[in-house]
Amino acid sequence: MRIILFPKKLFGILLFLICAHGIYGSMPNDSILKVLDSELDNRFFYYELKEDEMERMKQQLHQTDELHARFELSNRLFNEYIVYQYDSAWVYAQNTLDIATALNNEILITESRLNILKSLVLAGLYKEAFELINTLNPGKMPDNLKITYYQNCLRFYQDLLLYNRSNQFQKDYREKVLQYCDSLLIYLNPNTFEYDNYNLLLYTDDNIKIAKYTEILDKYQLSPHNYAIIHSNLAVSYHNVNDTVRAIYNAALSSIYDIRTSIRETTSKKSLGQWLYELGNIDFASKCMQIAMEDAIFYDNRSRKIEISTILPIIEKERLDIVSSQKDKLTNYLITVSLLALIALMLLVIIFRQISKLKNAKKSIQDQYNEIRLINYKLEEANKELERSKRMLEESNQIKDMYIVQSLYGKSEYIERFENLLKTIDRKVTTRQYEDLSKLYKEFNMKTERDNMYSSFDKTFLLLFPNFITEFNKFLNPEDQVTIDEEGNLNPELRIFALIRLGITDNERIAKFLNLSVKTVYSYKGKLKSKAIIPKEEFEYRISRIPKNG
């Protein structure tokens, strides 16, 4: 079985058309004609596939010396060419006869002569075919060759019915068709596609034929070539009952199957072109008829070329008349459009001048607007800067006020304690209690005093910046968060950054206030910066921007 590979873009269409025989009434003709149009343009792709396959078979034939194998390959090549090109089919039909003669096999000789008969019939060489029919004796043939013989004779008289329209011979040809059909049906198995298909030749009512052909499509899983045959027959029957829509649909579908199976001995495209012409679709009718003629010439079917030649010039003449009419209309349109274009050009010059003036005015207005915007922007920036300065000044004043009060209170308390200490010292000196002076010195602990001072600083700072710890921790990883002790005191690292928030950025001043070395201050600052989730160079700036109230 031969497998044809389709391009990816056609795969979806193929899947749809495989089952199209069951739903052909639901697809509008414009859609199926679009599919056919695409396939007509792609036809040489399928022809190349077929020729490549036949070329492989020829190579096998040239490499084979055994006569039976050569006969089988020649016969296969004949069956491929018989629907593709007459000349090559004739060559391989003769080749089978030469091999069969060399084998001295009467059955193979008869089969080869039937190949020659089929070539003559399909090429339209009716005189030669008639002479050969009279030399063949079906009584001496095996049943399978009798089937082939009667099929060829049947096709011969069917073609004569179409080729010779004279009433003088129509009756005789039809009787021959029926006679050979009866003989053929004797050797075909009932309930097969071939039997049901040929049996329909006995019917004259096209409505019955349509129903029977539809039953065949539903009943059998057919090859693409047989689908093409059935849809072609359906198209003819629909046309005979004046159902042009379905006739065109089935003819188009038959043509698609013919193209995809590289069948060039076909009537579907010719019938389709003729019916489309009758409906007024001249362009597509012309395309179908031209490709039908292309197939007939390539295949070299004499009767088909004559038949198409009687129709194609009529279609082409009308198409050329339409083109000529369209050219005249186009000329008139061009003259009209040219006049309108000239008027439009004049109007454009006037409009362009007005636009130029408007552009200049717009540019002047835009420049003034941009200048005003720039002034407004600078004013807004100045206002924002003043607002920031005002907030900072207010904040600075609040901090100063708070620390002045705290400083006055602390100094007052310290002076009071220092005054009491001096009184006690004076009293001890007066009473010569020198040993008590040493105890008094020990009672006055500088570290405790300093811790009290830091604690007072911490409380005042946290009153001013209640959310400082929360905001500070936003700059650190969760595992590095800092806290204050239970009494609400800051650790030395936090005090350093608290002083930075108050605007004291000089490391020596910070070290002096906290009673630390400058190196220790650097160390504490670097330790916390290394844990920051923000860039180190931004850390102190972000701390200095922590809002007073969070």
Wavefront OBJ file of the C-alpha trace (Angstrom):
o trace
v 0.000 0.000 0.000
v 1.408 3.409 -0.992
v 1.626 6.070 1.731
v 1.494 9.743 0.816
v 3.055 12.229 3.237
v 1.181 15.518 3.408
v 2.630 18.866 4.468
v 1.781 19.951 8.011
v -0.300 22.898 6.898
v -2.608 20.522 4.980
v -2.911 17.915 7.710
v -5.903 19.560 9.398
v -7.710 19.871 6.076
v -7.061 16.200 5.330
v -8.490 15.060 8.651
v -11.626 17.035 7.932
v -12.058 15.758 4.405
v -11.491 12.110 5.347
v -14.896 12.122 6.987
v -16.438 14.669 4.653
v -18.452 12.019 2.789
v -20.686 11.684 5.844
v -21.326 15.430 6.288
v -21.045 16.818 2.769
v -24.350 18.604 3.026
v -23.182 20.743 5.948
v -20.149 22.389 4.358
v -20.850 25.502 2.254
v -19.487 25.481 -1.285
v -17.348 28.580 -0.792
v -15.405 26.693 1.903
v -14.855 23.533 -0.155
v -13.856 25.640 -3.156
v -11.256 27.441 -1.025
v -9.828 24.042 -0.029
v -9.829 22.940 -3.682
v -8.182 26.198 -4.769
v -5.382 25.580 -2.267
v -4.966 21.983 -3.425
v -4.889 23.024 -7.085
v -1.993 25.351 -6.249
v -0.236 22.501 -4.388
v -0.898 19.821 -7.022
v 2.716 19.534 -8.159
v 3.732 18.580 -4.615
v 1.556 15.459 -4.875
v 2.750 14.762 -8.415
v 6.362 14.848 -7.216
v 5.554 12.374 -4.442
v 3.987 9.970 -6.949
v 6.866 10.317 -9.408
v 9.417 9.737 -6.616
v 7.626 6.536 -5.656
v 7.424 5.331 -9.255
v 11.116 6.154 -9.703
v 11.937 3.850 -6.756
v 9.876 1.087 -8.396
v 11.758 1.618 -11.678
v 15.076 1.257 -9.854
v 13.844 -2.023 -8.349
v 12.843 -3.169 -11.838
v 16.286 -2.361 -13.257
v 17.952 -4.256 -10.402
v 15.771 -7.384 -10.876
v 16.567 -10.153 -13.385
v 13.973 -12.736 -12.335
v 11.135 -12.625 -14.912
v 8.184 -13.138 -12.543
v 9.458 -10.353 -10.281
v 9.993 -8.117 -13.330
v 6.442 -8.843 -14.494
v 5.049 -7.969 -11.053
v 6.998 -4.684 -10.900
v 6.068 -3.762 -14.486
v 2.420 -4.518 -13.719
v 2.556 -2.315 -10.623
v 4.124 0.489 -12.616
v 1.400 0.088 -15.248
v -1.300 0.416 -12.552
v 0.400 3.553 -11.224
v 0.746 5.170 -14.642
v -2.660 4.157 -16.024
v -4.327 6.983 -14.087
v -1.348 9.341 -14.400
v 0.117 9.266 -17.940
v -0.882 7.225 -20.968
v 2.515 7.042 -22.704
v 4.259 5.496 -19.698
v 1.284 3.224 -18.990
v 1.468 1.975 -22.590
v 5.225 1.301 -22.228
v 4.759 -0.819 -19.104
v 1.710 -2.579 -20.573
v 3.892 -3.616 -23.512
v 6.636 -4.519 -21.066
v 4.317 -6.908 -19.211
v 3.357 -8.490 -22.546
v 7.023 -9.002 -23.513
v 7.832 -10.595 -20.145
v 4.682 -12.783 -20.216
v 5.607 -13.926 -23.759
v 9.123 -14.764 -22.585
v 7.599 -16.799 -19.747
v 5.184 -18.426 -22.231
v 2.412 -17.940 -19.639
v -1.003 -17.620 -21.304
v -2.675 -16.141 -18.193
v -0.022 -13.433 -17.875
v -0.211 -12.798 -21.634
v -3.993 -12.286 -21.351
v -3.501 -10.004 -18.324
v -0.956 -7.977 -20.313
v -3.292 -7.646 -23.314
v -6.001 -6.413 -20.906
v -3.494 -3.795 -19.685
v -3.028 -2.684 -23.297
v -6.806 -2.574 -23.776
v -7.194 -0.382 -20.690
v -4.483 1.969 -21.952
v -6.238 2.355 -25.303
v -9.636 2.987 -23.693
v -8.382 5.600 -21.229
v -6.350 7.336 -23.949
v -9.461 7.672 -26.165
v -8.043 5.387 -28.900
v -11.435 3.812 -29.500
v -10.747 2.251 -32.916
v -7.687 0.382 -31.638
v -9.507 -0.561 -28.453
v -12.489 -1.937 -30.439
v -10.193 -4.044 -32.581
v -8.448 -5.487 -29.546
v -11.764 -6.270 -27.800
v -12.772 -8.397 -30.803
v -9.576 -10.450 -30.543
v -10.063 -11.321 -26.862
v -12.092 -14.362 -25.800
v -13.387 -14.001 -22.224
v -14.535 -17.629 -22.219
v -10.907 -18.797 -21.955
v -10.029 -16.375 -19.146
v -9.968 -17.129 -15.403
v -12.665 -15.340 -13.390
v -10.397 -12.550 -12.099
v -9.397 -11.636 -15.656
v -12.992 -11.848 -16.846
v -13.758 -9.128 -14.280
v -10.970 -6.982 -15.734
v -12.136 -7.684 -19.292
v -15.757 -6.721 -18.608
v -14.642 -3.605 -16.659
v -12.616 -2.440 -19.680
v -15.416 -3.166 -22.131
v -17.891 -1.405 -19.880
v -15.634 1.663 -19.611
v -15.130 1.574 -23.412
v -18.859 1.887 -24.149
v -19.411 4.374 -21.326
v -16.802 6.655 -22.927
v -18.428 6.171 -26.348
v -21.739 7.291 -24.840
v -20.083 10.559 -23.736
v -17.923 10.987 -26.838
v -20.529 10.283 -29.539
v -23.729 12.210 -28.781
v -25.495 11.046 -31.930
v -28.902 9.536 -31.234
v -28.115 7.006 -33.939
v -25.595 5.232 -31.694
v -26.710 6.171 -28.154
v -29.198 3.319 -27.849
v -26.700 0.693 -29.078
v -23.982 1.963 -26.738
v -26.325 1.973 -23.735
v -27.398 -1.610 -24.493
v -23.732 -2.600 -24.619
v -23.126 -0.885 -21.261
v -26.006 -2.806 -19.680
v -24.902 -6.059 -21.320
v -21.332 -5.812 -20.036
v -22.579 -4.631 -16.640
v -24.745 -7.753 -16.310
v -21.803 -9.939 -17.306
v -19.506 -8.198 -14.825
v -21.914 -8.524 -11.890
v -21.968 -12.311 -12.343
v -18.298 -12.496 -11.325
v -18.353 -9.879 -8.555
v -19.130 -10.820 -4.959
v -22.343 -9.238 -3.629
v -22.012 -6.935 -0.609
v -18.745 -5.507 -1.942
v -18.064 -1.968 -3.029
v -17.345 -3.032 -6.613
v -20.631 -4.923 -6.904
v -22.743 -2.118 -5.421
v -20.974 0.513 -7.533
v -21.389 -1.274 -10.878
v -24.900 -2.384 -9.985
v -25.938 1.291 -9.928
v -25.358 1.465 -13.690
v -28.593 -0.498 -14.085
v -30.576 2.372 -12.489
v -31.874 5.318 -14.501
v -33.520 7.331 -11.692
v -30.917 9.792 -10.369
v -32.705 10.232 -7.017
v -32.352 6.485 -6.421
v -28.708 6.683 -7.500
v -28.059 9.495 -4.996
v -29.526 7.423 -2.166
v -27.518 4.349 -3.226
v -24.240 6.243 -3.570
v -24.801 7.751 -0.116
v -25.361 4.247 1.265
v -22.075 3.130 -0.296
v -20.222 5.992 1.409
v -21.700 5.027 4.757
v -21.259 1.300 4.239
v -17.643 0.965 3.066
v -14.252 2.284 4.080
v -12.976 3.272 0.635
v -9.621 4.207 -0.812
v -9.149 7.903 -1.732
v -9.427 6.961 -5.444
v -12.765 5.197 -4.866
v -14.005 8.161 -2.831
v -13.172 10.338 -5.834
v -15.175 8.003 -8.115
v -18.259 7.939 -5.863
v -18.283 11.705 -5.307
v -17.877 12.244 -9.056
v -20.876 9.993 -9.731
v -22.848 11.769 -6.987
v -22.012 15.133 -8.560
v -23.417 13.990 -11.937
v -26.605 12.644 -10.333
v -27.152 15.840 -8.326
v -26.632 17.905 -11.463
v -29.162 15.758 -13.314
v -31.791 16.543 -10.633
v -30.861 20.264 -10.751
v -29.277 20.317 -7.278
v -26.342 22.467 -8.379
v -25.057 23.217 -4.852
v -24.516 19.548 -3.994
v -23.297 18.800 -7.501
v -20.547 21.412 -7.161
v -19.697 20.278 -3.648
v -19.237 16.634 -4.670
v -17.332 17.533 -7.838
v -14.977 19.704 -5.770
v -14.490 16.940 -3.197
v -13.837 14.399 -5.973
v -11.266 16.779 -7.495
v -9.517 17.140 -4.131
v -9.227 13.349 -3.792
v -7.947 13.126 -7.385
v -5.253 15.732 -6.723
v -4.103 14.113 -3.487
v -3.849 10.702 -5.123
v -2.248 12.184 -8.291
v -5.051 11.005 -10.593
v -4.743 12.888 -13.885
v -7.223 10.809 -15.910
v -10.331 12.386 -14.414
v -13.511 14.263 -15.312
v -14.318 16.029 -12.025
v -12.435 19.264 -12.665
v -13.919 19.554 -16.139
v -17.478 19.035 -14.834
v -16.878 21.432 -11.962
v -15.558 24.110 -14.296
v -18.554 23.743 -16.588
v -21.073 24.023 -13.725
v -19.274 26.976 -12.129
v -19.369 28.708 -15.503
v -23.127 28.163 -15.653
v -23.414 29.812 -12.213
v -21.317 32.797 -13.309
v -18.147 31.987 -11.330
v -16.010 32.622 -14.405
v -12.583 32.983 -12.785
v -12.633 29.720 -10.848
v -14.384 27.936 -13.729
v -11.521 29.026 -15.994
v -8.923 27.799 -13.502
v -10.603 24.375 -13.206
v -10.957 24.002 -16.971
v -7.368 25.058 -17.643
v -6.030 22.515 -15.142
v -8.402 19.882 -16.573
v -6.901 20.591 -19.993
v -3.424 20.475 -18.454
v -4.246 16.984 -17.112
v -5.727 15.843 -20.421
v -2.640 17.008 -22.342
v -0.254 15.497 -19.801
v -2.174 12.208 -19.797
v -2.692 12.415 -23.589
v -6.401 11.534 -23.555
v -7.648 12.456 -27.034
v -11.372 12.432 -26.324
v -10.926 14.440 -23.128
v -8.880 17.094 -24.938
v -11.561 17.404 -27.622
v -14.337 17.615 -25.010
v -12.571 20.324 -22.968
v -11.583 22.212 -26.128
v -15.269 22.772 -26.952
v -15.906 24.431 -23.577
v -12.655 26.131 -22.543
v -12.615 28.774 -25.355
v -16.158 29.836 -24.445
v -15.198 30.291 -20.791
v -11.953 32.043 -21.680
v -13.742 34.403 -24.078
v -16.227 35.406 -21.394
v -13.432 35.755 -18.865
v -11.522 37.997 -21.270
v -14.684 40.008 -21.934
v -15.097 40.478 -18.198
v -11.434 41.470 -17.866
v -11.830 43.912 -20.767
v -14.959 45.362 -19.185
v -13.135 45.660 -15.893
v -10.252 47.411 -17.659
v -12.683 49.937 -19.190
v -14.239 50.538 -15.798
v -10.790 50.802 -14.269
v -9.795 53.380 -16.909
v -12.869 55.459 -16.086
v -12.150 55.086 -12.403
v -8.547 56.184 -12.965
v -9.643 59.295 -14.865
v -12.157 60.146 -12.137
v -9.646 59.418 -9.414
v -7.007 61.516 -11.198
v -9.353 64.517 -11.329
v -10.277 64.032 -7.717
v -6.603 63.661 -6.865
v -5.815 66.956 -8.616
v -8.573 68.714 -6.691
v -7.414 67.027 -3.518
v -3.837 68.160 -4.226
v -4.953 71.764 -4.549
v -6.906 71.470 -1.343
v -3.905 69.853 0.323
v -1.689 72.811 -0.626
v -4.195 75.206 0.942
v -4.632 72.969 3.976
v -0.883 72.518 4.289
v -0.360 76.258 4.431
v -3.019 76.590 7.102
v -1.519 73.667 8.987
v 1.908 75.301 8.778
v 0.496 78.472 10.349
v -1.298 76.430 12.986
v 1.906 74.508 13.709
v 3.840 77.724 14.246
v 1.112 79.062 16.526
v 0.941 75.733 18.331
v 4.732 75.691 18.709
v 4.687 79.189 20.191
v 1.916 78.226 22.599
v 3.717 74.986 23.444
v 6.962 76.861 24.131
v 5.138 79.238 26.450
v 3.359 76.342 28.082
v 6.663 74.484 28.578
v 8.203 77.609 30.066
v 5.268 78.002 32.473
v 5.486 74.312 33.357
v 9.209 74.677 34.060
v 8.556 77.703 36.298
v 5.749 75.818 38.076
v 8.011 72.817 38.503
v 10.756 74.963 40.028
v 8.201 76.649 42.309
v 6.855 73.259 43.381
v 10.385 72.032 44.105
v 11.135 75.208 46.050
v 7.885 74.779 48.030
v 8.746 71.160 48.746
v 12.225 72.164 49.885
v 10.764 74.894 52.107
v 8.270 72.382 53.500
v 11.084 69.924 54.219
v 13.175 72.674 55.816
v 10.190 73.748 57.901
v 9.555 70.188 59.101
v 13.228 69.696 59.894
v 13.353 73.023 61.757
v 10.237 72.132 63.744
v 11.671 68.734 64.504
v 15.042 70.261 65.469
v 13.306 72.792 67.742
v 11.287 70.026 69.399
v 14.430 67.978 69.929
v 16.316 70.991 71.301
v 13.421 71.930 73.586
v 13.164 68.398 74.900
v 16.902 68.053 75.480
v 17.173 71.600 76.986
v 14.493 70.712 79.530
v 16.130 67.367 80.162
v 19.569 69.021 80.377
v 18.362 71.724 82.782
v 16.615 69.178 84.940
v 19.653 66.863 84.902
v 22.111 69.664 85.622
v 19.909 71.027 88.421
v 19.753 67.627 90.012
v 23.518 67.128 89.473
v 24.315 70.564 91.000
v 22.117 69.774 93.980
v 23.881 66.458 94.535
v 27.301 68.041 93.982
v 26.415 70.850 96.445
v 25.405 68.282 99.062
v 28.650 66.395 98.410
v 30.731 69.544 98.907
v 28.900 70.361 102.158
v 29.568 66.877 103.413
v 33.256 67.126 102.442
v 33.545 70.523 104.169
v 31.978 69.136 107.317
v 34.267 66.106 107.328
v 37.348 68.277 106.824
v 36.255 70.657 109.574
v 35.765 67.769 111.995
v 38.974 66.106 110.747
v 37.101 62.910 109.748
v 39.587 62.128 106.940
v 38.837 58.442 106.853
v 35.222 59.178 106.006
v 36.386 61.140 102.951
v 37.636 57.909 101.376
v 34.305 56.222 102.002
v 32.530 59.241 100.569
v 34.607 58.992 97.369
v 33.673 55.364 96.963
v 30.010 56.172 97.426
v 30.220 58.677 94.518
v 30.382 56.169 91.552
v 31.154 57.870 88.174
v 30.004 54.821 86.159
v 26.644 54.909 87.855
v 26.369 58.604 87.163
v 27.254 58.057 83.508
v 24.741 55.205 83.222
v 22.091 57.467 84.688
v 22.977 60.097 82.118
v 22.713 57.537 79.249
v 19.432 56.217 80.624
v 18.062 59.745 80.705
v 19.275 60.254 77.116
v 17.651 57.007 76.005
v 14.277 57.815 77.521
v 14.273 61.303 76.063
v 15.265 59.983 72.618
v 12.566 57.296 72.597
v 10.013 59.887 73.628
v 11.003 61.900 70.583
v 11.287 58.849 68.276
v 8.892 56.176 69.609
v 9.126 54.091 66.407
v 12.895 54.312 65.999
v 13.557 50.641 66.931
v 10.802 49.385 64.596
v 12.038 51.485 61.670
v 15.664 50.586 62.420
v 14.883 46.852 62.311
v 13.386 47.224 58.806
v 16.938 47.619 57.538
v 18.065 44.289 59.079
v 17.375 40.584 58.521
v 14.826 39.020 60.919
v 17.562 37.080 62.750
v 19.630 40.266 63.272
v 16.847 42.444 64.757
v 17.855 44.654 67.751
v 15.886 45.264 70.951
v 16.116 47.436 74.073
v 16.465 46.040 77.599
v 13.640 45.682 80.098
v 14.327 49.138 81.545
v 14.034 50.710 78.085
v 17.748 51.470 77.645
v 19.538 51.420 74.289
v 22.728 49.410 73.740
v 25.911 51.297 72.692
v 25.401 50.445 68.973
v 21.863 51.878 69.002
v 23.048 55.005 70.870
v 25.576 55.654 68.086
v 22.803 55.609 65.450
v 20.477 57.535 67.768
v 23.064 60.343 67.864
v 23.331 60.113 64.050
v 19.554 60.515 63.825
v 19.882 63.659 66.021
v 22.331 65.043 63.480
v 25.603 64.252 65.301
v 27.667 62.526 62.628
v 31.198 63.343 63.766
v 32.742 60.121 65.133
v 34.970 61.950 67.675
v 31.974 63.757 69.200
v 30.034 60.496 69.311
v 33.009 58.717 70.953
v 33.426 61.506 73.516
v 29.723 61.508 74.449
v 29.582 57.717 74.842
v 32.991 57.514 76.550
v 34.284 55.242 73.770
v 37.279 55.256 71.483
v 36.818 56.404 67.887
v 37.945 52.930 66.755
v 35.204 51.332 68.854
v 32.629 53.654 67.287
v 33.808 52.567 63.798
v 33.653 48.924 64.889
v 30.070 49.177 66.207
v 28.896 50.976 63.101
v 30.567 48.455 60.755
v 29.112 45.515 62.685
v 25.522 46.696 62.182
v 26.082 47.788 58.584
v 27.329 44.272 57.707
v 23.935 42.889 58.764
v 21.914 45.415 56.737
v 19.656 44.323 53.869
v 20.218 47.655 52.128
v 23.470 48.951 50.574
v 26.006 49.867 53.283
v 26.655 53.304 51.780
v 22.947 54.163 52.222
v 22.622 52.891 55.803
v 23.469 56.074 57.732
v 21.435 58.200 55.281
v 18.372 55.990 55.795
v 18.853 56.191 59.603
v 19.014 59.970 59.466
v 15.670 59.933 57.584
v 13.713 57.864 60.126
v 10.594 59.962 60.794
v 9.995 61.402 64.236
v 6.592 59.810 64.610
v 7.105 56.660 62.495
l 1 2 3 4 5 6 7 8 9 10 11 12 13 14 15 16 17 18 19 20 21 22 23 24 25 26 27 28 29 30 31 32 33 34 35 36 37 38 39 40 41 42 43 44 45 46 47 48 49 50 51 52 53 54 55 56 57 58 59 60 61 62 63 64 65 66 67 68 69 70 71 72 73 74 75 76 77 78 79 80 81 82 83 84 85 86 87 88 89 90 91 92 93 94 95 96 97 98 99 100 101 102 103 104 105 106 107 108 109 110 111 112 113 114 115 116 117 118 119 120 121 122 123 124 125 126 127 128 129 130 131 132 133 134 135 136 137 138 139 140 141 142 143 144 145 146 147 148 149 150 151 152 153 154 155 156 157 158 159 160 161 162 163 164 165 166 167 168 169 170 171 172 173 174 175 176 177 178 179 180 181 182 183 184 185 186 187 188 189 190 191 192 193 194 195 196 197 198 199 200 201 202 203 204 205 206 207 208 209 210 211 212 213 214 215 216 217 218 219 220 221 222 223 224 225 226 227 228 229 230 231 232 233 234 235 236 237 238 239 240 241 242 243 244 245 246 247 248 249 250 251 252 253 254 255 256 257 258 259 260 261 262 263 264 265 266 267 268 269 270 271 272 273 274 275 276 277 278 279 280 281 282 283 284 285 286 287 288 289 290 291 292 293 294 295 296 297 298 299 300 301 302 303 304 305 306 307 308 309 310 311 312 313 314 315 316 317 318 319 320 321 322 323 324 325 326 327 328 329 330 331 332 333 334 335 336 337 338 339 340 341 342 343 344 345 346 347 348 349 350 351 352 353 354 355 356 357 358 359 360 361 362 363 364 365 366 367 368 369 370 371 372 373 374 375 376 377 378 379 380 381 382 383 384 385 386 387 388 389 390 391 392 393 394 395 396 397 398 399 400 401 402 403 404 405 406 407 408 409 410 411 412 413 414 415 416 417 418 419 420 421 422 423 424 425 426 427 428 429 430 431 432 433 434 435 436 437 438 439 440 441 442 443 444 445 446 447 448 449 450 451 452 453 454 455 456 457 458 459 460 461 462 463 464 465 466 467 468 469 470 471 472 473 474 475 476 477 478 479 480 481 482 483 484 485 486 487 488 489 490 491 492 493 494 495 496 497 498 499 500 501 502 503 504 505 506 507 508 509 510 511 512 513 514 515 516 517 518 519 520 521 522 523 524 525 526 527 528 529 530 531 532 533 534 535 536 537 538 539 540 541 542 543 544 545 546 547 548 549 550
